[in-house]
Amino acid sequence: MSPNWTTICSVLCRDLSLCLNSVSLGIITWSWNAASPMEIDTELRQRDKSLHNTEQIVVQLGDMFQQFSDLVYEQQEVIERIDHSVVETASEINLGHGELVKYFSEMKKHRSFIIKTFCT
């Protein structure tokens, strides 16, 4: 089923005209409410100052995130070395455990010999 383009265009045009009317009414209302050019200038300066402060804060946040990113990047090598050391240590512990199990089994085999040697 094809859309009814005439209806769609008329709805869009109506919405657009309503939007434009409300924007123009807002500007007219604002200019009527402003008492003097001095007040307009003061308000614009305050808005400019607050916009400038917001911009400075955003720049500072960007700098902080960049510094944080640099710190993470610098620590990456240290973390990789620690990770490698942990893996190597776990391997050495497993090898040591295997040697202790072998020693224990050898001691069990020779238990009777040790008892005869030390008890006689």
C-alpha angles and dihedrals in degrees: 000000000000119000120252099249094188092059093045092050093047092050091048092048091048092049091047093050091048090050093049092047092052092048093049091045089052091054093047092047091049093050091047092050093051107096100198143359088247091062091047090051092048092050092047091050091050091050090048091050093049091047090050091050090050090050091051091051091050090050091050091050089050090052091049092051090048091052090048090050090050091051092050090049092049092050093049094086092048091049091049091051091049090049091050091049092050092051091047091048092051089052092050091049091053091050091049091050090052091052091050091051090051091049092049092051090049090051090052090054092052097040094107092050092051092048092050092047098050099034097053 
